[in-house]
């Protein structure tokens, strides 16, 4: 059962398969904005791009880049006390 307190979005992959993801976090790192999404046991980091006032998500093709962003986010969260 989905958590009603979270926002969800549906993402279609390159093969046309769709998956529902919970939006776990939106954050900035360097000059980029990112979205942290989760579904079941899968966590995905996507870049948030803005064009003509609209925002959209772009996949990160390099697994090392994605992992580095996720690790940096986890370190930042672990050093920031919850409100």
Legacy VTK file of the C-alpha trace (Angstrom):
# vtk DataFile Version 3.0
C-alpha trace
ASCII
DATASET POLYDATA
POINTS 83 float
0.000 0.000 0.000
1.501 3.370 -1.009
2.386 5.876 1.697
-0.236 8.632 1.368
2.171 11.261 2.763
4.552 10.896 -0.193
4.310 12.184 -3.730
4.570 9.608 -6.504
5.404 9.774 -10.166
5.388 7.282 -13.021
8.552 6.924 -15.089
8.763 5.174 -18.448
12.079 3.520 -19.315
13.677 3.153 -22.758
11.796 -0.107 -23.358
8.413 1.486 -22.635
7.987 -0.134 -19.201
6.455 2.084 -16.529
7.275 2.119 -12.818
5.789 4.158 -9.972
8.381 5.885 -7.795
8.056 7.722 -4.499
9.789 11.094 -4.472
12.117 10.757 -1.501
13.991 14.046 -1.859
14.757 16.994 -4.095
18.167 18.569 -3.519
20.873 20.729 -5.049
24.499 19.734 -5.345
26.981 22.003 -7.054
25.196 23.719 -9.919
22.723 20.870 -10.463
19.371 19.851 -8.974
18.516 16.204 -8.344
15.561 14.015 -7.431
15.937 10.896 -5.288
13.239 8.360 -6.196
12.450 4.926 -4.771
10.310 1.960 -5.708
10.367 -1.274 -3.725
14.089 -2.096 -3.422
15.228 0.263 -6.191
16.637 3.769 -5.644
17.190 6.121 -8.577
18.883 9.520 -8.745
17.805 11.741 -11.637
18.897 15.218 -12.682
16.200 17.929 -12.614
16.388 20.205 -15.654
14.439 23.366 -16.317
13.518 24.646 -19.746
11.133 27.484 -20.550
9.764 27.435 -16.992
9.059 23.667 -17.017
10.945 21.082 -15.012
11.674 17.556 -16.182
13.840 14.635 -15.084
16.854 13.338 -16.960
18.464 9.994 -16.255
22.126 9.822 -15.259
23.840 7.360 -17.591
27.086 7.010 -15.657
26.560 4.599 -12.719
29.651 5.997 -10.950
28.254 9.547 -11.133
24.871 8.393 -9.845
26.484 6.461 -6.978
28.697 9.426 -6.043
25.681 11.758 -5.904
23.728 9.268 -3.789
26.652 8.800 -1.375
27.153 12.567 -1.020
23.428 12.986 -0.319
23.509 10.250 2.334
26.516 11.868 4.034
24.795 15.272 4.049
21.609 13.799 5.531
23.495 11.861 8.202
25.211 15.090 9.333
22.024 17.158 9.386
19.748 16.609 12.400
16.100 15.901 11.634
13.627 18.605 12.572
LINES 1 84
83 0 1 2 3 4 5 6 7 8 9 10 11 12 13 14 15 16 17 18 19 20 21 22 23 24 25 26 27 28 29 30 31 32 33 34 35 36 37 38 39 40 41 42 43 44 45 46 47 48 49 50 51 52 53 54 55 56 57 58 59 60 61 62 63 64 65 66 67 68 69 70 71 72 73 74 75 76 77 78 79 80 81 82
